[in-house]
Amino acid sequence: MLSNPQFLVAGQILTGLMCGRQPRESGECAKEVTYALEASAELIRQWQGLNLPTYDYKPPTPVAAARTREALVDRAFVATEQWRRDRMNKASSPPSVGSSGPALH
């Protein structure tokens, strides 16, 4: 593939010139190629002072992996009798006294 910027720009100009027309003579094709090369040279000359993007591929910089905390959950089996006793103790305890008015949210 061509890497010369003048040829790349000239190719784009020439594509635009040749797409919209009917078949032409070889002399016209040579004139269009010459025009495209001259126009691309002039464009590159005008762009010399500008800071144009290069569009070169730059891979993204690696980012540190996200850290997570693991929670330790004890899922030990509670005996059925123990579970029933605990439930009975909760049910028999008096409810906690809260405000007597309606709850405001």
C-alpha positions in Angstrom: 0.0 0.0 0.0 1.2 3.5 -0.7 2.3 5.4 2.3 3.2 8.7 0.6 0.6 11.2 1.8 0.5 13.0 -1.6 -0.5 9.8 -3.3 -3.1 9.1 -0.7 -4.7 12.5 -1.1 -4.4 12.4 -4.8 -6.2 9.0 -4.8 -9.1 10.5 -2.9 -9.3 13.5 -5.3 -9.0 11.3 -8.3 -11.8 9.0 -7.1 -14.1 12.0 -6.8 -13.2 13.1 -10.3 -13.7 9.8 -12.0 -16.9 8.6 -10.3 -19.3 11.1 -11.7 -18.4 11.1 -15.3 -19.1 9.0 -18.4 -16.3 7.1 -20.1 -13.6 9.4 -21.3 -10.5 9.4 -23.5 -7.1 8.5 -22.2 -5.9 12.1 -22.6 -8.6 13.2 -20.2 -7.6 10.5 -17.7 -4.0 11.7 -17.8 -5.1 15.3 -17.2 -7.2 14.3 -14.2 -4.3 12.3 -12.7 -2.0 15.3 -13.1 -4.6 17.6 -11.6 -5.1 15.3 -8.6 -1.3 15.2 -8.0 -1.0 18.9 -8.2 -4.0 19.5 -6.0 -2.7 17.1 -3.4 0.7 18.7 -3.4 -0.9 22.1 -2.9 -3.1 20.8 0.0 -0.1 19.2 1.7 1.9 22.4 1.3 -0.9 24.4 3.0 -1.3 21.8 5.8 2.4 21.9 6.7 1.9 24.6 9.4 -1.2 23.0 10.9 -1.1 20.3 13.6 -3.3 17.7 11.9 -4.1 14.4 13.6 -2.1 11.4 12.3 -4.6 8.7 13.0 -1.9 6.3 14.0 -3.0 3.4 16.1 -2.1 3.9 19.8 -3.1 1.0 22.0 -4.9 2.0 25.2 -2.8 2.2 28.3 -3.4 -0.6 30.7 -5.5 0.2 33.8 -5.0 -1.4 37.1 -7.5 -4.2 37.8 -10.4 -3.3 40.0 -10.0 -4.6 43.5 -12.9 -6.2 45.3 -13.5 -7.3 48.8 -14.7 -10.7 49.5 -17.2 -11.1 52.4 -17.0 -14.2 54.5 -20.4 -15.5 55.2 -20.8 -18.3 57.7 -23.5 -20.6 56.6 -23.2 -23.1 59.3 -26.2 -25.4 59.9 -28.2 -24.6 62.9 -30.0 -27.5 64.5 -33.8 -27.4 64.1 -34.5 -27.4 67.8 -32.1 -24.5 68.4 -33.7 -22.6 65.6 -37.2 -23.2 67.0 -36.1 -22.0 70.5 -34.6 -18.9 69.0 -37.8 -18.1 67.1 -39.9 -18.7 70.2 -37.7 -16.3 72.3 -38.1 -13.6 69.6 -41.9 -14.0 69.5 -42.3 -13.9 73.3 -40.2 -10.8 73.8 -42.2 -7.6 74.1 -42.0 -5.4 71.0 -39.8 -2.4 71.2 -41.5 0.8 72.1 -41.3 3.3 69.3 -42.9 6.7 68.8 -46.6 6.8 69.2 -47.2 9.0 66.1 -47.2 8.0 62.5 -43.9 7.2 60.8 -42.5 10.0 58.7 -40.5 9.0 55.7 
